Amino acid sequence: MNIELQKIHYIILGSVVATLLLAILLFYYALYSPKQVELNSLQSQLQVEEQLLQVLEEQERNILANLLDSTVELQRKVPVAPFVEQMILELEKAETISGALITNTNFGEEAVTTSTLDEYVQSEELAEELPGIPLPEGLKKLTMNLTVQADTYEDLKAFLSEVENLTRITQIESVTFSGTPEVTSLGQEASTLTFSVSLSAFYHPELQDLIEDLPPIFVPEPSNKSNPFRGS
């Protein structure tokens, strides 16, 4: 009798254990396993999205860097401030390359609504004017009146050519000179040619958001000149 009871107890215990195991298996395959699969899928998706975000952030940084480079480069041509220092350095470069000498300069500022491109004035009586060209609203003009000395007409032409090819957009408004005095004796030396040049450069002060993107100025070593446009 006791043996039969023990058998019944073992059978009941085995049934309970089997039921528990079956319940655990059902729970795992019916609930836990799908959730785990879903969790793994979400984690994989998260990793992909994080990688995508990194790619987008890198692209954004590259775009901003390229935009900054583009803005800086554009401001070498038309800055958002008068940027007189830039013009002085560029004119000094034109002066050095051409062999001409700028002895005096005056700067002024004015608003611009249209632009008139003038041919070089080869004498005080001759000037050809072209039709006006509309310019963007808010553009202002930095005017420069230079007194320049050159030994020859070739130096004069070289100076004007360098000015035309400045990085900053520069318009030559007029050039006037009187020519060299007539040589009347063999011992007389030809005088230095002196001429006046009126220039215009442009800037757009309404774009103040870009003021921090002004290109850097590389100032050469001081030459101990009291006037940067004089030879000494």
Secondary structure by P-SEA (a helix, b strand, c coil): caaaaaaaaaaaaaaaaaaaaaaaaaaaaccaaaaaaaaaaaaaaaaaaaaaaaaaaaaaaaaaaaaaaaaaaaaaccccccaaaaaaaaaaaaaaaacccccbbbbbbbbbcbbbbbcccccccbbbbccccccccccccbbbbbbbbbccaaaaaaaaaaaaacccccccccccccccccccccccccccccbbbbbbbbbbcccccccccccccccccccccccccccc
